[in-house]
Amino acid sequence: MIQHFQYKSMFENKQLPGWTFSFYFRGTKYTGTYHKDGRIEWNGTFPPAEKEEDLKKQLHELMLFHVYE
């Protein structure tokens, strides 16, 4: 489960899409970029391959809830 999820607009003009995010999963901090087309780029540490798809689904849900509410 994702913990301590945070996101921030990449641009001062908040109407321009693109966000940076961070969260903790199993004690490890992950950061990345969430693009307007739903693409996710990981920065630094990559999640375990067997958990990546599940984490991406959770990220999509969180972004839909917080950004597109």
N, CA, C and O atoms as a GROMACS GRO file, in nm:
protein
  276
    1MET      N    1   0.083  -0.117   0.000
    1MET     CA    2   0.000   0.000   0.000
    1MET      C    3   0.088   0.124   0.000
    1MET      O    4   0.189   0.131   0.071
    2ILE      N    5   0.051   0.222  -0.080
    2ILE     CA    6   0.122   0.349  -0.089
    2ILE      C    7   0.094   0.430   0.038
    2ILE      O    8  -0.019   0.438   0.085
    3GLN      N    9   0.201   0.491   0.091
    3GLN     CA   10   0.186   0.576   0.209
    3GLN      C   11   0.250   0.712   0.184
    3GLN      O   12   0.344   0.723   0.105
    4HIS      N   13   0.198   0.814   0.250
    4HIS     CA   14   0.252   0.950   0.244
    4HIS      C   15   0.263   1.001   0.101
    4HIS      O   16   0.365   1.057   0.061
    5PHE      N   17   0.157   0.981   0.025
    5PHE     CA   18   0.153   1.026  -0.113
    5PHE      C   19   0.148   1.178  -0.121
    5PHE      O   20   0.070   1.242  -0.050
    6GLN      N   21   0.231   1.236  -0.207
    6GLN     CA   22   0.230   1.380  -0.232
    6GLN      C   23   0.245   1.403  -0.381
    6GLN      O   24   0.309   1.324  -0.451
    7TYR      N   25   0.186   1.512  -0.429
    7TYR     CA   26   0.202   1.549  -0.569
    7TYR      C   27   0.210   1.700  -0.579
    7TYR      O   28   0.166   1.772  -0.490
    8LYS      N   29   0.268   1.747  -0.688
    8LYS     CA   30   0.286   1.890  -0.709
    8LYS      C   31   0.285   1.916  -0.859
    8LYS      O   32   0.342   1.840  -0.937
    9SER      N   33   0.220   2.023  -0.898
    9SER     CA   34   0.218   2.062  -1.039
    9SER      C   35   0.360   2.097  -1.084
    9SER      O   36   0.436   2.159  -1.009
   10MET      N   37   0.395   2.057  -1.204
   10MET     CA   38   0.529   2.085  -1.257
   10MET      C   39   0.541   2.230  -1.306
   10MET      O   40   0.651   2.281  -1.323
   11PHE      N   41   0.426   2.294  -1.328
   11PHE     CA   42   0.426   2.427  -1.387
   11PHE      C   43   0.354   2.526  -1.297
   11PHE      O   44   0.259   2.490  -1.227
   12GLU      N   45   0.397   2.651  -1.299
   12GLU     CA   46   0.332   2.755  -1.222
   12GLU      C   47   0.187   2.772  -1.266
   12GLU      O   48   0.098   2.787  -1.183
   13ASN      N   49   0.165   2.768  -1.397
   13ASN     CA   50   0.030   2.774  -1.452
   13ASN      C   51  -0.033   2.637  -1.430
   13ASN      O   52  -0.006   2.544  -1.506
   14LYS      N   53  -0.115   2.625  -1.330
   14LYS     CA   54  -0.169   2.495  -1.289
   14LYS      C   55  -0.260   2.432  -1.395
   14LYS      O   56  -0.299   2.316  -1.382
   15GLN      N   57  -0.296   2.509  -1.499
   15GLN     CA   58  -0.378   2.452  -1.606
   15GLN      C   59  -0.295   2.364  -1.700
   15GLN      O   60  -0.349   2.280  -1.771
   16LEU      N   61  -0.163   2.385  -1.699
   16LEU     CA   62  -0.077   2.300  -1.780
   16LEU      C   63  -0.059   2.167  -1.708
   16LEU      O   64  -0.022   2.165  -1.590
   17PRO      N   65  -0.084   2.057  -1.776
   17PRO     CA   66  -0.074   1.927  -1.709
   17PRO      C   67   0.070   1.878  -1.693
   17PRO      O   68   0.157   1.908  -1.775
   18GLY      N   69   0.090   1.804  -1.588
   18GLY     CA   70   0.219   1.744  -1.556
   18GLY      C   71   0.246   1.761  -1.407
   18GLY      O   72   0.236   1.872  -1.354
   19TRP      N   73   0.278   1.652  -1.340
   19TRP     CA   74   0.294   1.656  -1.196
   19TRP      C   75   0.412   1.570  -1.153
   19TRP      O   76   0.445   1.470  -1.216
   20THR      N   77   0.476   1.611  -1.046
   20THR     CA   78   0.575   1.527  -0.981
   20THR      C   79   0.505   1.464  -0.860
   20THR      O   80   0.412   1.522  -0.804
   21PHE      N   81   0.550   1.346  -0.823
   21PHE     CA   82   0.489   1.277  -0.710
   21PHE      C   83   0.596   1.208  -0.628
   21PHE      O   84   0.708   1.185  -0.673
   22SER      N   85   0.558   1.177  -0.505
   22SER     CA   86   0.643   1.095  -0.420
   22SER      C   87   0.554   1.016  -0.325
   22SER      O   88   0.443   1.059  -0.292
   23PHE      N   89   0.604   0.902  -0.284
   23PHE     CA   90   0.532   0.819  -0.188
   23PHE      C   91   0.629   0.716  -0.130
   23PHE      O   92   0.739   0.697  -0.181
   24TYR      N   93   0.586   0.651  -0.024
   24TYR     CA   94   0.663   0.543   0.037
   24TYR      C   95   0.588   0.412   0.015
   24TYR      O   96   0.466   0.407   0.023
   25PHE      N   97   0.664   0.308  -0.013
   25PHE     CA   98   0.609   0.175  -0.028
   25PHE      C   99   0.708   0.079   0.037
   25PHE      O  100   0.823   0.069  -0.004
   26ARG      N  101   0.661   0.010   0.138
   26ARG     CA  102   0.745  -0.084   0.214
   26ARG      C  103   0.874  -0.019   0.262
   26ARG      O  104   0.982  -0.080   0.257
   27GLY      N  105   0.862   0.105   0.311
   27GLY     CA  106   0.976   0.174   0.370
   27GLY      C  107   1.072   0.240   0.273
   27GLY      O  108   1.171   0.300   0.315
   28THR      N  109   1.046   0.230   0.143
   28THR     CA  110   1.132   0.291   0.042
   28THR      C  111   1.058   0.408  -0.022
   28THR      O  112   0.940   0.397  -0.056
   29LYS      N  113   1.128   0.520  -0.040
   29LYS     CA  114   1.068   0.637  -0.104
   29LYS      C  115   1.084   0.626  -0.256
   29LYS      O  116   1.192   0.594  -0.306
   30TYR      N  117   0.975   0.652  -0.326
   30TYR     CA  118   0.974   0.653  -0.472
   30TYR      C  119   0.929   0.790  -0.520
   30TYR      O  120   0.841   0.852  -0.460
   31THR      N  121   0.989   0.838  -0.626
   31THR     CA  122   0.952   0.966  -0.685
   31THR      C  123   0.941   0.948  -0.836
   31THR      O  124   0.995   0.854  -0.894
   32GLY      N  125   0.870   1.041  -0.897
   32GLY     CA  126   0.856   1.033  -1.041
   32GLY      C  127   0.775   1.146  -1.099
   32GLY      O  128   0.742   1.243  -1.030
   33THR      N  129   0.744   1.132  -1.226
   33THR     CA  130   0.666   1.230  -1.300
   33THR      C  131   0.542   1.161  -1.355
   33THR      O  132   0.550   1.053  -1.413
   34TYR      N  133   0.428   1.226  -1.336
   34TYR     CA  134   0.302   1.178  -1.391
   34TYR      C  135   0.266   1.271  -1.506
   34TYR      O  136   0.240   1.390  -1.484
   35HIS      N  137   0.264   1.219  -1.627
   35HIS     CA  138   0.238   1.299  -1.746
   35HIS      C  139   0.088   1.306  -1.775
   35HIS      O  140   0.010   1.224  -1.726
   36LYS      N  141   0.049   1.406  -1.855
   36LYS     CA  142  -0.093   1.429  -1.884
   36LYS      C  143  -0.159   1.310  -1.953
   36LYS      O  144  -0.280   1.294  -1.944
   37ASP      N  145  -0.081   1.227  -2.022
   37ASP     CA  146  -0.137   1.110  -2.089
   37ASP      C  147  -0.140   0.986  -1.998
   37ASP      O  148  -0.174   0.876  -2.043
   38GLY      N  149  -0.106   1.005  -1.870
   38GLY     CA  150  -0.108   0.895  -1.774
   38GLY      C  151   0.021   0.816  -1.766
   38GLY      O  152   0.032   0.722  -1.687
   39ARG      N  153   0.118   0.855  -1.846
   39ARG     CA  154   0.248   0.788  -1.843
   39ARG      C  155   0.320   0.822  -1.714
   39ARG      O  156   0.314   0.936  -1.666
   40ILE      N  157   0.388   0.725  -1.657
   40ILE     CA  158   0.462   0.744  -1.533
   40ILE      C  159   0.610   0.721  -1.559
   40ILE      O  160   0.649   0.618  -1.613
   41GLU      N  161   0.691   0.818  -1.519
   41GLU     CA  162   0.837   0.805  -1.527
   41GLU      C  163   0.889   0.800  -1.384
   41GLU      O  164   0.859   0.888  -1.304
   42TRP      N  165   0.967   0.699  -1.353
   42TRP     CA  166   1.026   0.687  -1.220
   42TRP      C  167   1.156   0.764  -1.217
   42TRP      O  168   1.233   0.762  -1.313
   43ASN      N  169   1.182   0.833  -1.106
   43ASN     CA  170   1.309   0.903  -1.086
   43ASN      C  171   1.384   0.829  -0.976
   43ASN      O  172   1.326   0.797  -0.872
   44GLY      N  173   1.509   0.802  -0.999
   44GLY     CA  174   1.589   0.736  -0.894
   44GLY      C  175   1.552   0.589  -0.879
   44GLY      O  176   1.574   0.509  -0.970
   45THR      N  177   1.498   0.554  -0.764
   45THR     CA  178   1.466   0.416  -0.731
   45THR      C  179   1.344   0.366  -0.808
   45THR      O  180   1.240   0.432  -0.811
   46PHE      N  181   1.358   0.251  -0.870
   46PHE     CA  182   1.246   0.188  -0.940
   46PHE      C  183   1.179   0.088  -0.845
   46PHE      O  184   1.247   0.024  -0.765
   47PRO      N  185   1.047   0.075  -0.854
   47PRO     CA  186   0.980  -0.024  -0.769
   47PRO      C  187   1.014  -0.165  -0.815
   47PRO      O  188   1.056  -0.184  -0.929
   48PRO      N  189   0.995  -0.264  -0.728
   48PRO     CA  190   1.018  -0.403  -0.768
   48PRO      C  191   0.930  -0.438  -0.889
   48PRO      O  192   0.813  -0.399  -0.895
   49ALA      N  193   0.985  -0.510  -0.984
   49ALA     CA  194   0.914  -0.543  -1.108
   49ALA      C  195   0.779  -0.608  -1.082
   49ALA      O  196   0.682  -0.580  -1.151
   50GLU      N  197   0.773  -0.695  -0.981
   50GLU     CA  198   0.647  -0.767  -0.954
   50GLU      C  199   0.540  -0.677  -0.889
   50GLU      O  200   0.424  -0.715  -0.882
   51LYS      N  201   0.579  -0.559  -0.843
   51LYS     CA  202   0.485  -0.466  -0.780
   51LYS      C  203   0.458  -0.342  -0.864
   51LYS      O  204   0.369  -0.263  -0.831
   52GLU      N  205   0.532  -0.323  -0.971
   52GLU     CA  206   0.522  -0.200  -1.049
   52GLU      C  207   0.382  -0.176  -1.105
   52GLU      O  208   0.330  -0.064  -1.094
   53GLU      N  209   0.320  -0.275  -1.165
   53GLU     CA  210   0.187  -0.256  -1.223
   53GLU      C  211   0.084  -0.221  -1.117
   53GLU      O  212  -0.001  -0.135  -1.140
   54ASP      N  213   0.090  -0.286  -1.001
   54ASP     CA  214  -0.002  -0.256  -0.893
   54ASP      C  215   0.017  -0.113  -0.844
   54ASP      O  216  -0.080  -0.042  -0.819
   55LEU      N  217   0.143  -0.070  -0.830
   55LEU     CA  218   0.171   0.066  -0.787
   55LEU      C  219   0.123   0.168  -0.890
   55LEU      O  220   0.072   0.274  -0.854
   56LYS      N  221   0.139   0.138  -1.018
   56LYS     CA  222   0.091   0.228  -1.122
   56LYS      C  223  -0.061   0.244  -1.115
   56LYS      O  224  -0.112   0.355  -1.130
   57LYS      N  225  -0.132   0.134  -1.092
   57LYS     CA  226  -0.278   0.142  -1.078
   57LYS      C  227  -0.317   0.230  -0.960
   57LYS      O  228  -0.408   0.312  -0.970
   58GLN      N  229  -0.247   0.213  -0.848
   58GLN     CA  230  -0.276   0.295  -0.731
   58GLN      C  231  -0.246   0.442  -0.758
   58GLN      O  232  -0.320   0.530  -0.715
   59LEU      N  233  -0.136   0.469  -0.828
   59LEU     CA  234  -0.102   0.607  -0.863
   59LEU      C  235  -0.208   0.670  -0.953
   59LEU      O  236  -0.246   0.785  -0.933
   60HIS      N  237  -0.255   0.595  -1.052
   60HIS     CA  238  -0.361   0.646  -1.141
   60HIS      C  239  -0.485   0.682  -1.061
   60HIS      O  240  -0.545   0.787  -1.083
   61GLU      N  241  -0.524   0.596  -0.969
   61GLU     CA  242  -0.642   0.623  -0.886
   61GLU      C  243  -0.622   0.747  -0.800
   61GLU      O  244  -0.712   0.830  -0.790
   62LEU      N  245  -0.505   0.759  -0.738
   62LEU     CA  246  -0.478   0.876  -0.655
   62LEU      C  247  -0.477   1.005  -0.738
   62LEU      O  248  -0.532   1.106  -0.694
   63MET      N  249  -0.417   1.001  -0.854
   63MET     CA  250  -0.413   1.120  -0.938
   63MET      C  251  -0.553   1.158  -0.987
   63MET      O  252  -0.588   1.276  -0.991
   64LEU      N  253  -0.631   1.059  -1.024
   64LEU     CA  254  -0.768   1.089  -1.066
   64LEU      C  255  -0.846   1.154  -0.953
   64LEU      O  256  -0.921   1.249  -0.976
   65PHE      N  257  -0.829   1.104  -0.833
   65PHE     CA  258  -0.900   1.156  -0.717
   65PHE      C  259  -0.854   1.298  -0.684
   65PHE      O  260  -0.938   1.386  -0.662
   66HIS      N  261  -0.724   1.323  -0.680
   66HIS     CA  262  -0.672   1.452  -0.635
   66HIS      C  263  -0.668   1.558  -0.743
   66HIS      O  264  -0.696   1.675  -0.714
   67VAL      N  265  -0.636   1.522  -0.863
   67VAL     CA  266  -0.617   1.621  -0.969
   67VAL      C  267  -0.745   1.645  -1.050
   67VAL      O  268  -0.778   1.759  -1.083
   68TYR      N  269  -0.815   1.538  -1.080
   68TYR     CA  270  -0.931   1.550  -1.169
   68TYR      C  271  -1.063   1.541  -1.094
   68TYR      O  272  -1.165   1.506  -1.154
   69GLU      N  273  -1.063   1.572  -0.965
   69GLU     CA  274  -1.184   1.560  -0.885
   69GLU      C  275  -1.297   1.646  -0.931
   69GLU      O  276  -1.405   1.645  -0.871
   0.00000   0.00000   0.00000
